[in-house]
Amino acid sequence: RRLRRAGSAMSVDAFRSRQLVWAASAAAVAVVLGIALRSIQPTPVVAEAALVILAGVAAFVGRGYLRQRAAAARIARMTKELPTVLEFLTLSLSAGEGILDAIRRVTRISHGELAAELSTVTSDVSTGLPRADALSRLSSALQLPPLTRAIEQITGALERGTPLADVLRAQAQDARDD
């Protein structure tokens, strides 16, 4: 989930492999430092082993922490973009476009993180997935509360036949207030 939220195309296996490489590299550097330190001053083997283990664990955990920070930063950028994207969708809907055409327009014109994520919705719909399912899939993948609320309102409006532009305008205002 963190990889998806960070916008990484890397698989979980590839990420874990990269974490192990970081850990092994840090452990190797710690071994070299231990050997260099031993040539300067005798140190206990237990201290050298602890240094190697600590370096490996720190690198493994550090790589995960960096991925988590990248995900949090990307989610923050998407949260900032959400009101603008919702307002643009509202304008497109008010001009007479359907929701899917409005999403396509946003993904063509915008260059933000959220627009890139919305392009997955148009791709999913193009491959035969229903609009509501494609939107719900995006919502569950990102787990961004304001986006989730907006998508729930959009899918509810689509099911009930409620004017979508009014719903999106209200959601944009709510996102701005948040």
Sequence and secondary structure as in RCSB ss.txt:
>XXXX:A:sequence
RRLRRAGSAMSVDAFRSRQLVWAASAAAVAVVLGIALRSIQPTPVVAEAALVILAGVAAFVGRGYLRQRAAAARI
ARMTKELPTVLEFLTLSLSAGEGILDAIRRVTRISHGELAAELSTVTSDVSTGLPRADALSRLSSALQLPPLTRA
IEQITGALERGTPLADVLRAQAQDARDD
>XXXX:A:secstr
 HHHHHT    HHHHHHHHHHHHHHHHHHHHHHHHHHHHHS   HHHHHHHHHHHHHHHHHHHHHHHHHHHHHHH
HHHHHHHHHHHHHHHHHHHTT  HHHHHHHHHHH  SHHHHHHHHHHHHHHTT  HHHHHHHHHHHH  HHHHHH
HHHHHHHHHHT  HHHHHHHHHHHHHH 
